Amino acid sequence: MVAPTTERAVRTYGVFIDGEETQPTAELMARENPGTQKVVARFTRGDASEAQAAVTSARRAFDKGDWPSRSGAERAAVLRALASLMRRDQEPLAGIDAEESGKPIRLARGDVAAGIALTEYAAALAMTSHGEVHTHLGPDFTGLVTREPCGVVAMITPWNFPLLLLMQKLPFALAAGCTAVCKPSELTSGSTLEIAKLATEAGLPDGVFNVVTGPGATVGNHLARSSDVDLLSFTGSTAVGRSVVEASSGNVKRLSLELGGKAASIVFPDADLEDAVDGVLFAVLFNQGECCVSGARLLVHQDVADRFVAALVDRVSRLRVGAPLDEDADIGAMIHSAHLDKVLEYIGGAEAEGARVVAGGTRLTSGAFAAGHFMAPTIIDQVSPTSRLFNEEVFGPVLAISRFRTEEEAVELANSVEYGLANSVWSKNIDTALSLGRRLRSGTVWVNTTIDGAPQLPCGGVKNSGYGREMGQAGFEEFTELKTIQIRSGKRTPFFRDGCAH
C-alpha cells in the first residue's frame, strides 16, 4: 500500500519496467506541490535507452507472453483485482494527485473513484467482447470477423488528470489484450507509477505495463518514433499533438489523439437559470480550468445576459480557493508559476481590446496564498469573438462572456473556433436541445449538465481537438484490430478450364 499523504514524506521513484521498479537514477526531477512549493516527489529522468527497454519488455510480453491469448474472463479477473486495490488505496492515490497537480483533494478523490469505475467497466468489456459470423454468404461460404489486440500501445498522459486520464486508456488496452508503455507528465508521475505496482499486485504479468518518466522531448519522442509500438494514445495540447503526428510519420503507427478544446456554455432564456449559473461556473472552474473540456466561453442570450452575469459574479465571490489538501477548497493551485503568468497575459490582452473584468483577474499572493501559484476565479464580459481569449485555449479559471440574439448566431459563435471537443447547452426546450446537439461541431454535447459522463459513454474530439475515442465500447475498440477470415467448404469449383494449351 502506498504511504498515506499525512506522512508528507518525499516520494522517490525509479522507472517501472518488466514488472519491477528500478532504483532511482542519480539524475532526478523534483516535483513541488503547487500550493506550497515544497518538494513532494522526485522522479527518475528517463532517457531513450530506458524508453526502449520498456518498449522491448512490452513487445516481448505481447509476442511471446500469454496475456493476449488469455480468455476475456481471465483478463477481467486481473482488472477487477486492480480496481479492488485502487479502492483500498483510494485516499493515498488521491493525495498524490492533489499534491503533484495542485487540484483540491475532493476532486482528486473523484478522479480515483472514476478510475475505479472505468477499470470495472473495462473488465466487463473483456468478458463480452466478440466478433461476427456471416453465414448467409452462400451454402459453402462462411465469414468470420474477429477483434484482436492491436499490439504494443504507447500512452502519453498530461498533468491535469494524472490518474483519471491514464485509466481512460490503460484498462481498455489491457481488456483488449494489449501490452503498454506509459510516459506520464514529468510533473505528475506519482499515481501512474503506483498504478503500475498495483497492477502487478493484481496479477498482471511482467512486461504488460511499463512506465518511463522523463521529458517528452526524449521519452515521448522515442515512443512516437519506435517501430515496435503499434498504437500511440496521446492526451495533451494540440501543438504537442502535431509534433507527435510528425514524429510517428516514419513508421505509420496508429494514433489516437485527444487534444485542446475551447468549449462553450450556451445559455438560452428558457433555461433554469439557477442551475445554469452553477453549471457554467463548474464548467470553467473545475480543476482550476486546467481541463480540456473546460467551459471557457459563455454564450448567453442578450435577453438574460445582464442578470445572468450579475448572478455569476455574486456566486463566484463565495467560492473558496485553497491548498490542494484543504478539504473545503473549491479551487486549487495552478500547475506552476509560468502557466499562471500565461493565463494572466490572456486577461491583460482581453482588457486591452475592450473586454471588462467583472470578477477576479489577479494572482492571489497574500496570507496562505503567498507560497503557492493561486489565481482568483475570473469572469470577463464583453469579449470579442475575434480576440485571443475567445479563440485560444487558456487552460485556467477564466470565463470569457459573449452575447447572442438568435440560435443561429449561438451556433455560429460556438463553432467558430478551431477546436471541437465539447459544448454545453442550457435550455428546457427540447427542440433547441436537439437542434444544437446536431449542429454543434464537437465530440460531446451536454444538455442541462456539463463535464458529466459515465464509463459507457465515449469521448473525443473533431477538428483540431484530435481524433479517436476513449471510454465506452468505442474506446475499447481503439485498442483492437479487425481481422476477416473467409472459409469455403466442400469441393472447389475450378477457375481454369481443362484442355490443351494453344
N, C-alpha and C positions, 0 to 999 in steps of 0.2 A: 504493500500500500504506500502511496506517496505521502510525504510528510504533510501534516496539516499546515495551513497558511499561518496560523498563530505562532508557529515556531520562528518565523522570519529568517530562517537560515538561507544563505545564498545557495541556490541550486547550481551545481556544475555538471555539465553533460558532455559526454563524447558523442560520436555518431552511432547509429544503430544499424548494423549490417549482419546478415546471415544469423539472425536470432540472438545477437549479443550486442551490448553497448560497449564500445571501445573505451579505453582510457582517454580522458580529455587530453588534447594536444597542448603544447606549450603556448600556442597562439590561440587565445580565446577572445570571444566577442562578449563584452559586458552589456547587460541589459538593465536599465534603470526603470524603476516604477515611475511612470509619467506624472503621478500625483505627488511624489515625494523626492524624486531624483536620487533615491537610494538604490544601489545595485541589488537586484533580487535574483539574477541568474547570470550564468556565464555559459556560452555555447562554443563548441569547437568550430573554428573557422575552416570548414571543409574546403577541399580543392577538387580539381578534375580527377585526380587519381582515386580519391575516396568516392566520388560520384560514379566512376567507372566500376569500382569494386562493388558498389551497391547494385548497379545495373547487371553486372556479371552474376551476382548472387540471385537476383530476381529472374534472370534469363535461365540459369541452371534450375531453379525451382520450378519454372514453368515447363522447360523442355524435358527435364529428367525426373522431376518430383511428381507426387501423386495428387497435388491439390487440384489441378484442372480436371482430373478424371474422377475425383470423388463425387459421390452422389450429391444431389441437392440437399438431401436430408443431413448428410454429414457436414457439408459446409454450413448449413443453417445452424447446426448444433454449436459450432465454434462461434458463430456470430451471436447467438443467444447468450453464450457464456461471456463473450466480450461485453455485451450490453449489461449483464448482471454485474460484472466487475466495475464497469463505469458507474453504475448505480451505487455500488459500495463506496466508490471513491469520488462521488459527485462533488462533495464540498471541497476537498483539496484541488480537484481539477478546475473547479470554478475559481478558486483563489489564485491559481497560477495564471489563468487567462486575465483575470481582473488586474493583477499586479503587473503583468507584462504589457497589456494593451491599454490600460487606463480606464476601462469601462467599469460602471458600477457593479458591485458583486451580485446584486439581484439579477442583472442582465446576464452575467456570466453563468449563473445557476440555470437560467432559462436556456442558454446555449447548450449546456451539458444535457439538460433534460431533452432538448430537441435532438441532440446527437444520439442519445439512447433510443429514442423513438425511431429515428432513421435506421439504426442498426437492426432493431427488431423487425422493421418493415422489410429491410433488405433480406433478412433471414427468411421471411415469408416468400419473397420473390424467388429465392434459391430453391425453395420447396416446390413452387408452382410453375417454374419455367418449363416451356415445352416448345416443340416445333410443330410442323404441319405435315399431314399426309394427304396427297392428292390421289384419289382412287377412281376418278372419272375421266381419265385421260385416254382411255381405250382399254379393251379387255386384257391386253398384255403389257400395260404401261403403268407403273406406279412412280410417283414423285415424292421425295422426302425433302422438306425444307427444315434444316436444323439450325439451332443457335449454339455457337461455340464461343468460348472465351477468346477475346481478341489478342491476348498475349501479355506482354510486359507493359504496364501502364506507368508513366511518369506523372506525378502530381506536383504542381507548383501552387502553393496556397498563400494568401495575403495575411496581413497583420490585424485586420479589423475584427475578424471572427475566426481565431486560430483553430479552435476545436470544431466548431459547427461546420465551417466550410470544408474541413478535412472529411467530416462524416457525411457530407453530401456527395462525396466521391468514393471514399475507401470501402464502406460496407457493400456498395453496389458492385464495385470491381471485384471484391472478394466473393460475393454471392455468385457472380458470373463465372468464377474460376480463374480469374486473372491473378498475376503477381504484380507487385507495385514497389515503386521508389518515390518517396515524397521529399521535396525541398520546401520546408516551411519558411516563412519570412524569418530573416535573421533577427528580427526584433521580438518575435513571439513564438519561439520554437518549443517551449517547455511542454505544453499539453500534447503536441504531436509525438514527442519522444516518450511521454508517459503512456500514450495510447499504444505505441509500439510494444512497450513492455507488457501492458495488459493483454494485448493480442497474443503474445507468446504465452502468457499465463493461461489464456483461454484455450490454448491448444493449437494455435496457428503454426504450421510447420516453419522451420528456419528458412529464411530467404524469401518468404512470400511477401513480407512487408519490411521495407528498409527505409531508414530516414538519414538524410545527409544535410546537416546545417551548413550555412555559409552564404556568401553573396550570390545574387542571381547572375552576375556577370561571369562567374566561374562555374558554380554548381548547376544553376539553372540553364546556362548556355550549353553545358556539356550534355545535359539530358535532352535538350531540344535537338542537338546535332547527332546524338547517338543513333546509329542504325540498328542497335539492339533493342530500342524502345519502339513498341508498335503503336502506342497511342499516348499523346500528351494532353492532360487535362489541366488547364490554366485558369486561375481566377485572379484578376488584377486590373490595372489600368489599361485603357485602350492603347496608349503609347507603348507600354511594355508588351502588350499582346501582339502588336505589329512586329516587334523585334523577335518574338517567339516564332511567328509565322516565317519570318526571313531566315532565322537560324535553322529551322526544321525543313526548309525547302529542298535541301540537298538530298534528303532521304525519303521524302514524300510520306512521312508518317501521318496518321490520322490525328486531327486536333479537335478539341472541344474547348471553346473559349467563352468565359463569362467576363465581360469587360465593363467599361464605365457606364454610368447612367445619369440621367437628368430628369427624374420623374416629376410629373405634375400632379398636384391635387386640384381637381376641378370641382368647384362648389356652385351649385345651382340654387336659386331662391327657394325651391320646394324641398330642399334638404332639411333634415333635422339638424339645425344649426348648432345646437349644443353638442351633439355627437360629432359634428364636423369640426368644431373648434378643437375638441380633444384629439380627433383623428389627424387633423392637419399638423398639430404640434407634435404628436407622436411620430408622424411620418418623417419630420425633418430633424427632430431632436433625438430620436432613438439612436443609441450608440454614438452620441455626440455628433450625429450627422455623418459619421465615418462609415457609410453604408452605401453600397452600390445602388440600392433601390430607394435611397432617401428621397422623400418628397420635397425636394429643394425648391420647387416652384409652386406657388399658389396662384391658380387662375380662378378668380372669383367674379361672379356676375355683378355688374355695376349696381343693380337694384339693392343688393345687400352688402356691398363691399365695405362701406364706411363702418357700419355697426359690427360687421364680422371682424374687421381689422382691430377695432377697439376691444372686442371680446378676446382676441388673441393676445393683445398687449396686456390686458388685465390678467389673463390666465398665466402667461409666461412669467410674470413678475412674482408669482407664488411658487415657482419651481425651485428645487434645491440642487445647486451644483456642489459636488463633494468629491472627496478622495475615493479611489476605487473600492476600498474596503469599508466605506461608510454605508451602513445598512439603509440609511434614509435618502441617499443620493438619487436624484432623477437623472443627472447628467454628470459624467466623469471628466477625466482629463484628456486632452488631445494627445496624440501618439508621441509627438516630440515638438520642440520649440520651432524648428524650421517649418513644419507643416502649419503650425498656428500662425506664423508670420505670413505664410502664403494666403491663408484664409483672410487675414486682416487686409492684405493687399486688394483682394476682390472687393471688400467692403469700401475701401477708400476709392477704388476706381468707379464703383457704382454711384457713390456720393458726388464725385466729380462730374458725372453725367446727369445729375439732377435727381437721382433717387433719394428717398428720405428715410433715414434710420429712425424707426419709432420705438425700438427696444434693443438694448444691448449694444453690440458693435465694438466691444473693447475686450482686451485681455484683463483677466482678474489677477491682481497682484498683491492685494492686502491680506493681512492676517494669515489664515490657514492656506491661502492660495499662493503665498509668496514662493513656496518651494517647488511648485508644480507648473504644468502647462495647461492652465484653465482659461476658458473663454465664456463670456456671458452669452446666453442664448439670444440670437439676434433676429430681428424682423425688419425688413426693408420694404417700404411701399413705393409705388410708382416706378417700378423697374421697367426700363425699356426692353422690348423684345429683341433689340439689336445689341444689347450690352453683353459683355463677357459674363457678368453674373447670371444672366438669364440663360446663356447658351453653354457655358463650360461647367465641368464637374468641379465643385468647390470642395466637397468632402468635409464639411464642417457644419456646425449648428446655425446655419444661416438660411432664413426663408425669404425668397425673392417673390414679391407680390406684383401681379399684373391683373388688369381687369378686362372683362369681355362683355359683349352685348348679346351675342347670339350663339347658339350651339355650333354653328358653322365656324364662327370665329374662335371658339374654345378649342375645337378640333384642330384648326389650322395652327394655333399657337402651341398646342401640346405637341404636335407632330413636327414643328419647325426646327427642332434641334437634331443633332447628328445621332443621338442615342435612341435606343428603343428597348429598354429593359422592363420598365413598369410604369403604370399610371394609376391614379385613383379617381373615382367619380363619386360625388356625394349628391344624390338625388333620390327622392321617393317615387319618381315617375319611372315606371318600368320601360316605357318607350325610350326615354332618354338613356337609361342604363344600357339597354340592349343596343341602341344605335351607337353610342360611344364605344361600347365593348367591341363592336365590329370595326369601327373606323379608326380607333387609336392604334398607331403602329408601335406596339410593344409586346413583348413576350408574355406579360401578365397585365391584366386589368382588374383592379379591386373595385367593388361597388359597395359603398357604405361601410368600408373597412379599409385597412391599409397594413402593409408589411405583415401579412397574415399568411397562413398556409397549413399544409399537412404533408406528411411524408409521401402520400399517394399523388400529390399534385406536382407536375414538373415545372421547373423554372428555367429561364434562359432569355436571351435577347435576340433582337433583329438589328439591322443597320450596323452602326459602329459599336453596338453593345455585344457583338460576338455571335457565335452560332454553337449549336449543340444544346443539350438539355441535361439538367441534373434533377434527381429525385423522380418519384413516380416510375411507372413502367418504362417510360422513355429514357429516364436516367439509367435504369438497369441495361437497357438495350444499347446505350452508348458503348458499353464495355463488351459487346458481343459482335461476332461476325456471322453473317448468314452463309450457309452452305446448301447448295442444291445437289441432291443425289437422285439420279434418274435410273430406273430399273426397268429393263424389258424382260419379260418371262416368255417361255416357250421357244419355238424354233424361229430363227431369224429369217426374214424374207430377203433373199439375195438382192443386192443392188445391181451387180454386174450380170449381164446375160451370158449364158453358156454359148460356146461356138468358137470357131477358129478365128484367129486374128487375120485381118486383110491388109 
